[in-house]
Amino acid sequence: MAAERILSTPPHPLRIGLTPVILDDQAAFLNKWRDYLQHKLARPVIFVQRGSYREVVDLLREGKLEFAWICGYPYIRNINNFRLVAVPLYHDEPLYHSYLIVPASDTKTSSLDNLRGKVFAFSDPDSNSGYLYTEYLLSTQGFLPATYFAKTFYTWSHRKVVEAIASGLAQGGSVDGYVWDTLSKTHPELTSRTRVVTESPKFGFPPIVASSSVSKHDIAALQNVLTQMVHDKEGASLLDSLNLNGFVIGNPRLFDSIADMNRFVEKKRINVAP
Amino acid sequence: MLHLKHISLGYKIPLRVAALVIVTASVLASVLVYRSIGNLRDNMIANADSLGHLIADTLIEPILHDDVWRAFEIISIPLSIPQDKARDQGAEYILVLDASNKVFVSTQPDRFPILSDPITIEPGLSPIVKNPPELHAQVPVIIETRQLSSFYLATAIQSDGVRLGTLIVSYSKEPFEKRFYSLTQSAILITLLVLAVLLPFGVYWARKMAAPLLQLSETMNRIAPNLPEASEIELEETKDEIGQLAKSFKTMLAELKGKEQLQQQIIISDRLAAIGRLTAGVAHEINNPLGGMLNAISTYKRHGVQDPLTLKTLSILERGLQQIKETVAALLVETKTQTRPFDLNDVTDICTLVQSDMSGKQVSFTCDIDIVDAQPLSSTLVRQIIINLLLNAVHATQWQGCVRLHIWCDNSNLFIDVFNDGSYIPKEKISYLFEPFTSLNQGGNGLGLWVIYQIVQQLGGVITVQSDPDETRFIIQLPLQETHE
């Protein structure tokens, strides 16, 4: 009877939200990875992409997604609602940097201090590397991005921050170090038009998290597939495309430094607010 | 300096036709280029205007949301479309100004950084900034000046009647100018080709048109000093005005020629008449004493002393006086003598008389007589005319030459035509031909033709002389005298 039921009702698909913490604009690659996951998980997988981190996070909170690959910043803000599934390994560590980049033509800028009164590009207000870290740095000096810079704007993607800097639209920008490094391999003509001024301390790499409604079985299944990717040829090739070394189960404490910055910045925001 | 109006028609008409062809071809080419450029420009403006409105409408939300990146992505799209730079009139750059006319975003952020003042960067934009386009403008605002290397198309970005900003699309004139030059180049090439075909044709026709005029002018120039012969005039008588002119000109020349000939004849006959009067007067004056002298000699010979010396002297005097008498008699042509009418017997006599002269030179003589009956003309005079003419002809003709006599008549005239193939009479001598003592050959006394002239003149006839190399012909026309029945 049970077997019949399994056969008659196909398992309902796993919906995985993607954000631009990776280069999520490669449709062909995503199709291959989806097919891989479907094959390994033996159930349909749907990748869901939205214009901003917030939309994906909201979908996950509302249980409209089972999993999502999001930034550490929204994860620590929703740490009670989301379950940590896996953290990618980048250069064999589940860690990455935030880069401060300027146009390559700008050879003088050596720190954020030189960019005061300039136009600055952030990737997403819910990004750690693309927003929070820079806001935190300014907060420690008693500044807010909106007043420190002449103008700021969001590109809603790390890659587009690099494009904005490369085109000269903004004089400075905060970008995910992993994305910049990966782009420098795949699109050197783009990154060569930018210059990395400073690197942040290491933070926990954007994790794959699960909605609180997802069963432990499903979480374990995905964890298993992700951590084992490195061991089979197809998975290794996909990881290579992602410019990652693999996935580990990871520890929520990896993101403590982000949580600390968040607390500091939120306090400052309240203080400054009228 | 050579003035245009002094140039020959042979050059002027072809030159004018060539100039006309060149001007026409150039004007046509210019008009075509001008129209093509106009069309190109209109198309470009229409495209730019629709593009401007499309972008302006799409930009409303990003501007309202202060989303610089979205705006940048939107305005980058038209420029990222690959274009054929030589042909397409793609935008050079796109600039979005916010409501306070500061740069909101541009496709050239290095040149127009965000928040910068566009006028300080590109002063050519000041007309747009100072006078931004109407919110609902029907016609696009185009800023174009000769000094600027670009022209600008401005569109208002508005939402709910509020100006959010201004979209400025800049178009470089360079591809436009390139297009203009390539169009001009091909137009010039085509014009030259057309000219290469039309010019030779035009010049050919023009020359053809000028040719009769030139001929006419050339012939007119030849009127002085001598009228050209009709055979020398090469004027085509066509139905057009020039042909008519040629015809009239020929008629005029012929009339002039006739008049000239008439004048010449009058002069000759006047002169001959004067000479005739003079010789007649002199002859009469000589004849009276001459008769007396001859009578005196005759009387003395009969009744005087028969001294041999005196008789010999008187004989010499008598012979001399006799010669004077004969000469005077020859000068004084007397036509009043009443003789029998001219008939075929006279012709036979004449032939017999001249036979010895003919055979002396082995001349082939043909006699062609078309009269049957006796003609009412004095046989003595006609015989004298014919004998004189035949003897002259025999003298003039070569050894073993050819002489022909043709006599015929119509209702009122007898015609005598004497032909020889000897040396011809030069033109300048013809007018003096009939004067006495004008001899063309060594032997004659120069009175033969004078006598003929006097006789013909007194009989009211006409002498016509045609003398060409190898053919000299005297035609005498004598009116038949009325027979008194």
HADDOCK unambig.tbl for C-alpha pairs under 7 A between the chains (distance, minus, plus):
assign (segid A and resid 153 and name CA) (segid B and resid 67 and name CA) 6.45 0.50 0.50
assign (segid A and resid 153 and name CA) (segid B and resid 68 and name CA) 6.04 0.50 0.50
assign (segid A and resid 153 and name CA) (segid B and resid 69 and name CA) 6.76 0.50 0.50
assign (segid A and resid 154 and name CA) (segid B and resid 69 and name CA) 6.69 0.50 0.50
assign (segid A and resid 155 and name CA) (segid B and resid 69 and name CA) 5.42 0.50 0.50
assign (segid A and resid 167 and name CA) (segid B and resid 109 and name CA) 6.83 0.50 0.50
assign (segid A and resid 168 and name CA) (segid B and resid 109 and name CA) 5.29 0.50 0.50
assign (segid A and resid 168 and name CA) (segid B and resid 110 and name CA) 5.49 0.50 0.50
assign (segid A and resid 169 and name CA) (segid B and resid 109 and name CA) 4.84 0.50 0.50
assign (segid A and resid 169 and name CA) (segid B and resid 113 and name CA) 6.81 0.50 0.50
